[in-house]
Amino acid sequence: MSFNKKPFRNFRQRAKPLTTDQKIKSFVLRNSKNGYFTKVSTLSYKFEISPDRAWEIVGELLDEGEIESIHDERTGEMKLCESGKIYNIANLELKRKREKTKEFKKSKTESRTEKKIKPKNQRKEPQ
């Protein structure tokens, strides 16, 4: 009976799996398109490779020229993005940071106004 079976018609050959280098490159480019930098330190645990290997891959990608790097002002960490997008992403990062601090200050002032402090003459004194 098995000899009468028709072959599966929609069968397609699977594409070859991407190498780690290609995965990292696409990850950095995708983050750049979404407006974020990619820290080199995240690559080693995200893709389960050694930090030395991550640095080798980053060096290769920087040599190719499709990816640029910048260093974080506070931590000194290297951040990666698509070529030509450093200033766009840095501007978006600054806007997000300002918005976050604005929201924090707003929530802090709201929580202060919610607290009602009774004047001293209305407080109960211990007996």
ABEGO torsion letter per residue (X at the ends): XAAABBBBAABBBBBBBBBAAAAAAAAAAAAAAAGBBBBAAAAAAAAGBBAAAAAAAAAAAAAAGABBBBBBAAAGBBBBBBBGAAAAAAAAAAAAAAAAAAAAAAAAAAAAAABBBBBAAABBBBX
